[in-house]
Amino acid sequence: MNSQPLFKNVRVNLSAFTRVEYSEVIQVPVDITEEELKDLANRRYTEVDGSDFSDDPNYWETGTVECVSAPSEEDASLRLVGGALIEINPEV
């Protein structure tokens, strides 16, 4: 009889880079130059408080992706079987 376990636990750690953004409308002279607009935008960047920014839920980039060993007694939520991930209930 083979007593080798069929599965082992691994922890998948994923991180993502997200963005926060701030937007406002400013009235400017009709004849403002592109350089003056760029200077205005840079000035506002330094004047706006970080708490004025809001999350942009539509933007993210992959950060780190890693798999590491997890303790066998830790509850798993998914099982990889034949290439498919199957949701499982942790054993009690």
C-alpha positions as CSV (number, residue, x, y, z in Angstrom):
1,M,0.0,0.0,0.0
2,N,1.4,3.4,-1.0
3,S,1.0,6.0,1.8
4,Q,2.5,8.9,-0.3
5,P,0.2,11.9,-0.3
6,L,-1.4,12.8,-3.6
7,F,-1.4,16.5,-3.0
8,K,0.7,19.1,-1.2
9,N,-0.2,22.7,-0.2
10,V,1.4,25.7,-1.9
11,R,0.7,29.3,-1.3
12,V,0.4,31.5,-4.4
13,N,1.3,35.1,-3.7
14,L,0.3,37.8,-6.2
15,S,0.9,41.5,-6.1
16,A,-0.3,44.2,-8.5
17,F,0.6,47.8,-9.1
18,T,-2.5,50.0,-9.0
19,R,-2.9,53.7,-9.7
20,V,-4.5,56.6,-7.9
21,E,-5.6,59.6,-9.8
22,Y,-6.8,63.2,-9.3
23,S,-8.7,65.3,-11.8
24,E,-10.0,68.9,-11.7
25,V,-11.1,71.5,-14.2
26,I,-9.3,74.8,-14.3
27,Q,-10.2,77.8,-16.4
28,V,-7.2,79.2,-18.2
29,P,-6.6,82.1,-20.7
30,V,-7.5,81.1,-24.2
31,D,-4.0,81.9,-25.4
32,I,-2.1,79.8,-22.9
33,T,0.8,77.8,-24.4
34,E,1.4,74.1,-24.1
35,E,4.5,74.9,-22.0
36,E,2.4,77.0,-19.6
37,L,-0.2,74.2,-19.4
38,K,2.6,71.7,-18.6
39,D,4.0,74.0,-15.9
40,L,0.5,74.4,-14.5
41,A,-0.1,70.7,-14.3
42,N,3.3,70.2,-12.6
43,R,2.5,72.9,-10.2
44,R,-0.8,71.4,-9.3
45,Y,0.9,68.0,-8.8
46,T,2.9,69.5,-6.0
47,E,0.0,71.5,-4.5
48,V,-2.6,68.7,-4.4
49,D,-2.7,66.6,-1.2
50,G,-2.3,62.9,-1.5
51,S,-5.7,62.4,0.2
52,D,-7.4,64.1,-2.8
53,F,-6.5,61.2,-5.0
54,S,-8.9,58.3,-5.6
55,D,-8.3,54.7,-6.7
56,D,-8.5,53.9,-10.3
57,P,-10.2,50.4,-10.3
58,N,-9.7,49.9,-14.0
59,Y,-5.9,50.1,-14.0
60,W,-3.4,47.5,-12.6
61,E,-0.2,45.9,-13.7
62,T,1.2,42.5,-12.7
63,G,3.7,42.8,-9.9
64,T,5.3,39.7,-8.4
65,V,4.0,36.2,-8.9
66,E,5.4,33.3,-6.7
67,C,4.5,29.9,-5.3
68,V,5.9,28.8,-2.0
69,S,5.4,25.8,0.2
70,A,2.5,26.0,2.6
71,P,2.0,23.9,5.8
72,S,0.0,20.7,5.1
73,E,-2.3,21.5,8.0
74,E,-3.3,24.9,6.5
75,D,-6.7,25.0,4.8
76,A,-6.7,25.0,1.0
77,S,-9.5,26.6,-1.0
78,L,-8.6,25.1,-4.4
79,R,-7.2,21.8,-5.8
80,L,-5.4,21.4,-9.1
81,V,-6.7,18.3,-10.8
82,G,-5.8,17.5,-14.4
83,G,-5.0,21.1,-15.1
84,A,-8.3,22.4,-13.7
85,L,-8.7,24.3,-10.4
86,I,-11.5,22.8,-8.4
87,E,-13.0,24.7,-5.4
88,I,-12.8,22.5,-2.2
89,N,-14.1,22.8,1.3
90,P,-11.3,22.6,3.9
91,E,-11.4,19.4,5.9
92,V,-12.5,20.0,9.5
